[in-house]
């Protein structure tokens, strides 16, 4: 007789939920990495512009051009500040997804443990049934010999 777990669909559902939570965490991590890369690009742009501004200040560059470059540096600073807040939100989202995944992993473990216990109980009952049948056969044989 083959083992059939009554709640197998629940076990499968919990495994699927865990897989989905893993994908969501992966997506959140990808978003965080994209935000960090974007911040690096902005910082590199700002460094380059600051060098150009310094070089322009050393040359005889019109004040309007210097002011325009400084305004762009200010704009980049504003973008960098926004990017830092975006990264903070992405970190919070990653933490949220990690907690969600931990919950799903725990759920799956609970259901797998219940399935393992049920399977062990089934195997024990099958062993006991088989042993009882063997004992009955031995008893019948013994009774037949004594007649």
C-alpha atoms as a printed R data frame, in Angstrom:
    type eleno elety resid chain resno      x       y       z
1   ATOM     1    CA   UNK     A     1  0.000   0.000   0.000
2   ATOM     2    CA   UNK     A     2  1.346   3.392  -1.011
3   ATOM     3    CA   UNK     A     3  1.523   6.465   1.252
4   ATOM     4    CA   UNK     A     4 -0.865   9.243   0.279
5   ATOM     5    CA   UNK     A     5 -0.719  12.477   2.294
6   ATOM     6    CA   UNK     A     6 -4.118  14.102   2.656
7   ATOM     7    CA   UNK     A     7 -2.713  17.624   2.790
8   ATOM     8    CA   UNK     A     8 -0.246  17.273  -0.105
9   ATOM     9    CA   UNK     A     9 -1.853  20.182  -1.955
10  ATOM    10    CA   UNK     A    10 -1.230  22.404   1.081
11  ATOM    11    CA   UNK     A    11  2.428  21.309   1.127
12  ATOM    12    CA   UNK     A    12  2.692  22.109  -2.587
13  ATOM    13    CA   UNK     A    13  1.018  25.490  -2.037
14  ATOM    14    CA   UNK     A    14  3.473  26.358   0.745
15  ATOM    15    CA   UNK     A    15  6.397  25.395  -1.505
16  ATOM    16    CA   UNK     A    16  5.003  27.603  -4.291
17  ATOM    17    CA   UNK     A    17  4.508  30.502  -1.880
18  ATOM    18    CA   UNK     A    18  8.115  30.145  -0.734
19  ATOM    19    CA   UNK     A    19  9.326  30.154  -4.341
20  ATOM    20    CA   UNK     A    20  7.252  33.248  -5.060
21  ATOM    21    CA   UNK     A    21  8.693  34.974  -1.971
22  ATOM    22    CA   UNK     A    22 12.207  34.106  -3.203
23  ATOM    23    CA   UNK     A    23 11.426  35.712  -6.566
24  ATOM    24    CA   UNK     A    24 10.049  38.807  -4.869
25  ATOM    25    CA   UNK     A    25 13.190  39.099  -2.732
26  ATOM    26    CA   UNK     A    26 15.341  38.665  -5.816
27  ATOM    27    CA   UNK     A    27 13.388  41.415  -7.550
28  ATOM    28    CA   UNK     A    28 13.764  43.743  -4.549
29  ATOM    29    CA   UNK     A    29 17.510  43.052  -4.447
30  ATOM    30    CA   UNK     A    30 17.748  43.806  -8.160
31  ATOM    31    CA   UNK     A    31 15.949  47.107  -7.610
32  ATOM    32    CA   UNK     A    32 18.309  47.974  -4.749
33  ATOM    33    CA   UNK     A    33 21.343  47.228  -6.910
34  ATOM    34    CA   UNK     A    34 19.915  49.351  -9.724
35  ATOM    35    CA   UNK     A    35 19.374  52.259  -7.321
36  ATOM    36    CA   UNK     A    36 22.920  51.923  -5.974
37  ATOM    37    CA   UNK     A    37 24.329  51.834  -9.515
38  ATOM    38    CA   UNK     A    38 22.328  54.935 -10.395
39  ATOM    39    CA   UNK     A    39 23.744  56.690  -7.316
40  ATOM    40    CA   UNK     A    40 27.285  55.742  -8.344
41  ATOM    41    CA   UNK     A    41 26.625  57.199 -11.800
42  ATOM    42    CA   UNK     A    42 25.305  60.446 -10.307
43  ATOM    43    CA   UNK     A    43 28.302  60.739  -7.981
44  ATOM    44    CA   UNK     A    44 30.685  60.116 -10.871
45  ATOM    45    CA   UNK     A    45 28.881  62.746 -12.936
46  ATOM    46    CA   UNK     A    46 29.167  65.214 -10.059
47  ATOM    47    CA   UNK     A    47 32.895  64.511  -9.609
48  ATOM    48    CA   UNK     A    48 33.500  65.097 -13.301
49  ATOM    49    CA   UNK     A    49 31.488  68.298 -13.267
50  ATOM    50    CA   UNK     A    50 33.309  69.567 -10.172
51  ATOM    51    CA   UNK     A    51 36.650  68.980 -11.918
52  ATOM    52    CA   UNK     A    52 35.359  70.790 -15.003
53  ATOM    53    CA   UNK     A    53 34.077  73.632 -12.819
54  ATOM    54    CA   UNK     A    54 37.421  73.914 -11.063
55  ATOM    55    CA   UNK     A    55 39.246  73.887 -14.393
56  ATOM    56    CA   UNK     A    56 36.839  76.510 -15.789
57  ATOM    57    CA   UNK     A    57 37.354  78.705 -12.724
58  ATOM    58    CA   UNK     A    58 41.106  78.597 -13.299
59  ATOM    59    CA   UNK     A    59 40.594  79.658 -16.913
60  ATOM    60    CA   UNK     A    60 39.034  82.895 -18.031
61  ATOM    61    CA   UNK     A    61 35.499  81.531 -18.212
62  ATOM    62    CA   UNK     A    62 32.515  83.892 -18.137
63  ATOM    63    CA   UNK     A    63 30.705  84.099 -14.830
64  ATOM    64    CA   UNK     A    64 27.409  83.054 -16.464
65  ATOM    65    CA   UNK     A    65 29.007  79.784 -17.609
66  ATOM    66    CA   UNK     A    66 30.404  79.152 -14.105
67  ATOM    67    CA   UNK     A    67 26.990  79.895 -12.607
68  ATOM    68    CA   UNK     A    68 25.333  77.520 -15.076
69  ATOM    69    CA   UNK     A    69 27.773  74.761 -14.118
70  ATOM    70    CA   UNK     A    70 27.208  75.455 -10.414
71  ATOM    71    CA   UNK     A    71 23.441  75.280 -10.925
72  ATOM    72    CA   UNK     A    72 23.883  71.876 -12.553
73  ATOM    73    CA   UNK     A    73 26.034  70.746  -9.595
74  ATOM    74    CA   UNK     A    74 23.223  71.868  -7.273
75  ATOM    75    CA   UNK     A    75 20.733  69.916  -9.396
76  ATOM    76    CA   UNK     A    76 22.951  66.811  -9.189
77  ATOM    77    CA   UNK     A    77 23.193  67.260  -5.406
78  ATOM    78    CA   UNK     A    78 19.397  67.314  -5.263
79  ATOM    79    CA   UNK     A    79 19.244  64.150  -7.418
80  ATOM    80    CA   UNK     A    80 21.831  62.456  -5.185
81  ATOM    81    CA   UNK     A    81 19.803  63.304  -2.074
82  ATOM    82    CA   UNK     A    82 16.665  61.844  -3.707
83  ATOM    83    CA   UNK     A    83 18.627  58.767  -4.735
84  ATOM    84    CA   UNK     A    84 19.772  58.246  -1.120
85  ATOM    85    CA   UNK     A    85 16.140  58.264   0.007
86  ATOM    86    CA   UNK     A    86 15.266  55.844  -2.829
87  ATOM    87    CA   UNK     A    87 18.048  53.538  -1.654
88  ATOM    88    CA   UNK     A    88 16.767  53.739   1.923
89  ATOM    89    CA   UNK     A    89 13.290  52.750   0.732
90  ATOM    90    CA   UNK     A    90 14.800  49.915  -1.317
91  ATOM    91    CA   UNK     A    91 16.659  48.666   1.781
92  ATOM    92    CA   UNK     A    92 13.396  48.703   3.750
93  ATOM    93    CA   UNK     A    93 11.677  46.810   0.925
94  ATOM    94    CA   UNK     A    94 14.461  44.200   0.839
95  ATOM    95    CA   UNK     A    95 14.172  43.756   4.610
96  ATOM    96    CA   UNK     A    96 10.400  43.374   4.274
97  ATOM    97    CA   UNK     A    97 10.828  40.755   1.534
98  ATOM    98    CA   UNK     A    98 13.427  38.885   3.628
99  ATOM    99    CA   UNK     A    99 11.013  38.755   6.561
100 ATOM   100    CA   UNK     A   100  8.235  37.579   4.242
101 ATOM   101    CA   UNK     A   101 10.505  34.856   2.850
102 ATOM   102    CA   UNK     A   102 11.477  33.753   6.369
103 ATOM   103    CA   UNK     A   103  7.801  33.367   7.224
104 ATOM   104    CA   UNK     A   104  7.140  31.336   4.079
105 ATOM   105    CA   UNK     A   105 10.168  29.103   4.706
106 ATOM   106    CA   UNK     A   106  8.939  28.462   8.241
107 ATOM   107    CA   UNK     A   107  5.423  27.649   6.965
108 ATOM   108    CA   UNK     A   108  6.836  25.196   4.456
109 ATOM   109    CA   UNK     A   109  9.012  23.529   7.111
110 ATOM   110    CA   UNK     A   110  6.016  23.107   9.423
111 ATOM   111    CA   UNK     A   111  3.968  21.403   6.709
112 ATOM   112    CA   UNK     A   112  6.883  19.235   5.563
113 ATOM   113    CA   UNK     A   113  7.468  18.160   9.168
114 ATOM   114    CA   UNK     A   114  3.777  17.263   9.497
115 ATOM   115    CA   UNK     A   115  3.996  15.249   6.273
116 ATOM   116    CA   UNK     A   116  7.120  13.453   7.503
117 ATOM   117    CA   UNK     A   117  5.385  12.588  10.782
118 ATOM   118    CA   UNK     A   118  2.356  11.264   8.915
119 ATOM   119    CA   UNK     A   119  4.582   9.215   6.621
120 ATOM   120    CA   UNK     A   120  6.504   7.798   9.580
121 ATOM   121    CA   UNK     A   121  3.227   6.866  11.313
122 ATOM   122    CA   UNK     A   122  2.009   5.233   8.085
123 ATOM   123    CA   UNK     A   123  5.227   3.233   7.738
124 ATOM   124    CA   UNK     A   124  5.024   2.122  11.364
125 ATOM   125    CA   UNK     A   125  1.433   0.973  10.915
126 ATOM   126    CA   UNK     A   126  2.401  -0.912   7.740
127 ATOM   127    CA   UNK     A   127  5.280  -2.613   9.548
128 ATOM   128    CA   UNK     A   128  2.945  -3.520  12.419
129 ATOM   129    CA   UNK     A   129  0.305  -4.867  10.012
130 ATOM   130    CA   UNK     A   130  2.929  -6.932   8.180
131 ATOM   131    CA   UNK     A   131  4.277  -8.279  11.457
132 ATOM   132    CA   UNK     A   132  0.771  -9.236  12.602
133 ATOM   133    CA   UNK     A   133  0.172 -11.067   9.311
134 ATOM   134    CA   UNK     A   134  3.472 -12.932   9.683
135 ATOM   135    CA   UNK     A   135  2.606 -13.815  13.288
136 ATOM   136    CA   UNK     A   136 -0.801 -15.088  12.185
137 ATOM   137    CA   UNK     A   137  0.803 -17.191   9.446
138 ATOM   138    CA   UNK     A   138  3.257 -18.652  11.946
139 ATOM   139    CA   UNK     A   139  0.433 -19.412  14.380
140 ATOM   140    CA   UNK     A   140 -1.605 -21.157  11.672
141 ATOM   141    CA   UNK     A   141  1.436 -23.182  10.613
142 ATOM   142    CA   UNK     A   142  2.153 -24.183  14.175
143 ATOM   143    CA   UNK     A   143 -1.476 -25.177  14.678
144 ATOM   144    CA   UNK     A   144 -1.394 -27.236  11.454
145 ATOM   145    CA   UNK     A   145  1.727 -29.103  12.573
146 ATOM   146    CA   UNK     A   146  0.270 -29.961  15.943
147 ATOM   147    CA   UNK     A   147 -2.814 -31.604  14.393
